[in-house]
Amino acid sequence: MDFGLSREDKLFLDAVRSFAGRVIAPRWVEVDEGRWPIEEVAARLGEAGLLGIPLSSKYGGQDGTFLQAALAAEELAYADPSLATPVYMLLETAWPYMVQRYGREEAKGEVLPEVAAGRAFIGIGSTEPQGGSDVASFQTKAVKEGGLWRLYGEKNMVTGVTTMLNLPYGGGVIAITRTGRLEDKHRGITVFLALLKRKGRVAPGFSHRDWEEIGRHGLPTGYLTLEGLPVEEAFMLGELNGGFKIAMEGFNLARTIIGAASIGAARWLLDRGLEWMRQRVVFGKPIASYQGISFKFAELHARLEAARLAVYKAAWVADRHYGGDSAFTLQDVATAGATAKYLAVSLAVETALEVMKWFGGASYFKETNVARPLLGILSYYVGAEGAENILKLIIARNIIGRELV
Ligand SMILES: Cc1cc2nc3c(=O)[nH]c(=O)nc-3n(C[C@H](O)[C@H](O)[C@H](O)COP(=O)(O)OP(=O)(O)OC[C@H]3O[C@@H](n4cnc5c(N)ncnc54)[C@H](O)[C@@H]3O)c2cc1C
């Protein structure tokens, strides 16, 4: 067993760390307040080769690995712990990879190079108003009319619709739709890359409004109504009624990289906490000298180390599976991804709350910036890319067995 990074991965990490420290870190509060538009950030990420890391160079990607994507997400989150920047990057890792894996050549060749350049955004249109956890019961319909598919239904909490509408090419969502009967459950689901803006032209057949979010203001999330959005056959991913598995694969990968982003934010918080506890003097001594503080630091440090290893392992398992190693199944990727997200996100939330306590009342004011990461991380704690109980359900089912859980 080797806990070190390869030479290539170290060089990659150094380059990302330098980019993130130089370009993103000085301006992360501007991103969080929407004063540095995410579309401009995306262009910089694209130039730096951080969008579509595991995509093939044939489609403008880096021919990289999921471990490299995880390292990049961690460093971007350390630079922007509000999480808008790493979330943009990680969504453009997982979902475009599904397009590369299951898309038709025409769709891949057109859209993926635009994504990799930061000129298009591919989001995930999964959650519906009646709930996001039970994907097999989704109701958004795809109907073949003439030579085109048309999408009808409601998708809630879709990240990045306004962003794609602002980008030069545009982009779309991986739309999880029903093409079979409702009783067919997961066997009646088809996935499309449904473009809302293509080559600079906004498509007909949808409307959209953003929610007002409590945090992560840099990357908007909203409600999408599909009113007959046209989608060409070439933009179907995989086979008719075979989309459930593709959606689950995308979530597995996104969860792994979300774990990495949460680790980056938790590291940032612990570092700020460490600086503070060394210099904040109360009752005549730095607060670091009180065990109520230093032991809690030690506990969080230890748990961070463990969660970080779980994240890297999940990325490594994904690399083995997608690299063709039959010893690592899709179920292994799913279990490792759910484990990574579960451990890293809950740790990041607890770290944020604890570090805020170390800062005392000062943490409550925006000027210290230590509360901002909590509001971004909470999006993943409450649900985004799988609520905590659903992660536990995946782990339990995969290990105990579907017949019992
Ligand atoms: C900031 C943000 C961005 C998001 N971006 C996107 C996006 O881009 N695209 C998208 O499609 N969605 C997005 N989401 C939505 C997210 O995917 C959902 O919140 C998530 O899937 C959970 O769905 P829900 O919120 O409807 O909760 P529900 O499915 O209604 O679940 C409610 C609660 O019940 C629990 N629960 C459900 N079933 C079970 C069970 N069987 N056993 C035990 N407990 C259970 C859940 O864990 C949860 O705590 C985003 C959410 C947020 C907050």
The ligand as an ORCA input file, in Angstrom:
! r2SCAN-3c Opt
* xyz 0 1
  C     -28.130     23.976     -2.981
  C     -28.758     22.785     -3.604
  C     -28.459     22.499     -4.926
  C     -29.082     21.431     -5.547
  N     -28.813     21.197     -6.872
  C     -29.495     20.230     -7.513
  C     -29.303     20.029     -8.914
  O     -28.470     20.684     -9.547
  N     -30.062     19.129     -9.547
  C     -30.995     18.378     -8.882
  O     -31.652     17.569     -9.516
  N     -31.188     18.518     -7.545
  C     -30.458     19.418     -6.858
  N     -30.659     19.600     -5.513
  C     -31.677     18.809     -4.837
  C     -31.128     17.596     -4.091
  O     -30.657     16.631     -4.999
  C     -32.250     17.074     -3.194
  O     -32.396     18.005     -2.135
  C     -31.994     15.675     -2.656
  O     -31.979     14.702     -3.657
  C     -33.064     15.276     -1.625
  O     -34.343     15.475     -2.148
  P     -35.414     16.353     -1.337
  O     -34.751     17.606     -0.889
  O     -36.610     16.493     -2.197
  O     -35.725     15.502     -0.056
  P     -36.747     14.275      0.034
  O     -36.477     13.270     -1.015
  O     -38.125     14.818      0.151
  O     -36.315     13.663      1.445
  C     -36.632     14.359      2.658
  C     -35.910     13.681      3.808
  O     -36.374     12.349      3.935
  C     -35.283     11.457      4.001
  N     -35.634     10.194      3.357
  C     -36.164     10.032      2.115
  N     -36.334      8.733      1.855
  C     -35.896      8.050      2.929
  C     -35.789      6.667      3.275
  N     -36.172      5.703      2.433
  N     -35.287      6.336      4.490
  C     -34.893      7.292      5.372
  N     -34.967      8.611      5.110
  C     -35.454      8.980      3.912
  C     -34.141     12.150      3.261
  O     -32.887     11.692      3.717
  C     -34.393     13.595      3.624
  O     -33.763     13.870      4.859
  C     -30.014     20.631     -4.845
  C     -30.258     20.892     -3.496
  C     -29.642     21.952     -2.872
  C     -29.939     22.205     -1.426
*
